[in-house]
Amino acid sequence: MQDSYYLLLVIIVMAIATFITRVLPFIILYKVRDHPMLVYLGRYLPPVMMVLLLIYCFRDLRFSALSDGPAELLALALVVAVHLWRANALLSIMAGTGLYMFLSQSALLVS
């Protein structure tokens, strides 16, 4: 019983700490939200982070082996197609992830 209270207390403290770390930048930077540097970062940082994630995802891809890469490339093609069609990042990422997981877990692309 004592362990339950301890775990509940830990969860509450971590929830409060997480909330504070998420809200604190908005409170601190409230007066400088129109600063040119913050506007610049807000505009260009998300695409840069997406490119970094893309590079990270394809870092181990070898085109020398025919069995390596079709699932990743098909998923990437689906992400691009869905994003051009619907312009919805969440839908694009979910579709590409779903296709990649399906292809990597099934034996469709294995020769």
C-alpha positions in Angstrom: 0.0 0.0 0.0 2.8 2.3 0.8 4.4 1.7 -2.6 1.2 2.8 -4.3 1.3 6.2 -2.6 5.0 6.6 -3.4 4.3 5.8 -7.1 1.4 8.2 -7.2 3.5 10.9 -5.6 6.3 10.3 -8.2 3.8 10.5 -11.1 2.3 13.7 -9.7 5.7 15.4 -9.2 6.8 14.4 -12.7 3.6 15.6 -14.3 4.0 19.0 -12.6 7.7 19.2 -13.6 6.8 18.3 -17.2 4.0 20.9 -17.3 6.4 23.6 -15.9 9.1 22.8 -18.4 6.5 23.1 -21.2 4.9 26.3 -20.0 8.0 28.2 -18.8 9.4 29.2 -22.2 6.1 30.8 -23.1 6.0 32.7 -19.9 9.6 33.9 -20.1 9.5 34.7 -23.8 6.1 36.4 -23.8 7.4 39.9 -24.4 10.0 39.0 -27.1 7.8 36.7 -29.1 8.0 39.1 -32.1 11.8 39.2 -32.0 13.2 38.6 -35.5 15.4 35.7 -34.3 12.4 33.9 -32.8 10.4 34.5 -35.9 13.2 33.1 -38.0 13.7 30.0 -35.8 9.9 29.4 -35.8 9.9 29.5 -39.6 12.9 27.5 -40.5 13.6 25.1 -37.5 10.7 22.7 -38.2 11.8 21.9 -41.8 15.4 21.6 -40.7 14.4 19.1 -37.9 12.4 17.1 -40.5 15.4 16.8 -42.8 17.6 15.8 -39.8 15.1 13.0 -39.0 15.0 11.9 -42.6 18.8 11.7 -42.7 18.7 9.7 -39.4 16.1 7.3 -40.7 18.1 6.6 -43.9 21.6 6.5 -42.4 22.0 2.7 -42.6 20.3 2.3 -46.0 22.7 0.6 -48.5 21.7 0.6 -52.2 24.3 -2.1 -53.0 22.1 -4.8 -51.6 18.8 -5.3 -53.5 17.0 -6.5 -50.4 17.9 -3.4 -48.5 15.7 -0.3 -48.8 12.5 -1.0 -50.8 10.3 -0.7 -47.8 11.9 2.5 -46.7 11.8 4.0 -50.2 8.2 3.0 -50.7 7.2 4.5 -47.4 9.0 7.7 -48.2 7.3 7.9 -51.6 3.9 7.4 -49.8 4.7 10.1 -47.3 5.6 12.6 -50.1 2.5 11.6 -52.2 0.1 11.9 -49.3 1.6 15.2 -48.2 1.3 16.7 -51.7 -2.2 15.4 -51.9 -3.6 16.4 -48.5 -0.9 18.8 -47.1 -1.4 17.2 -43.7 1.9 16.3 -41.9 0.3 14.0 -39.4 -1.6 12.0 -42.0 1.5 11.7 -44.2 3.6 10.5 -41.3 1.0 8.0 -40.2 0.5 6.6 -43.7 4.2 6.2 -44.3 4.8 4.6 -40.9 1.9 2.2 -41.4 3.2 1.2 -44.8 6.7 0.7 -43.6 5.6 -1.4 -40.6 3.4 -3.5 -42.8 6.2 -4.1 -45.4 8.9 -4.7 -42.8 6.8 -7.2 -40.8 5.3 -9.0 -43.8 7.3 -11.1 -46.3 6.1 -9.2 -49.4 9.4 -7.7 -50.3 11.6 -10.6 -49.4 13.0 -12.5 -52.3 
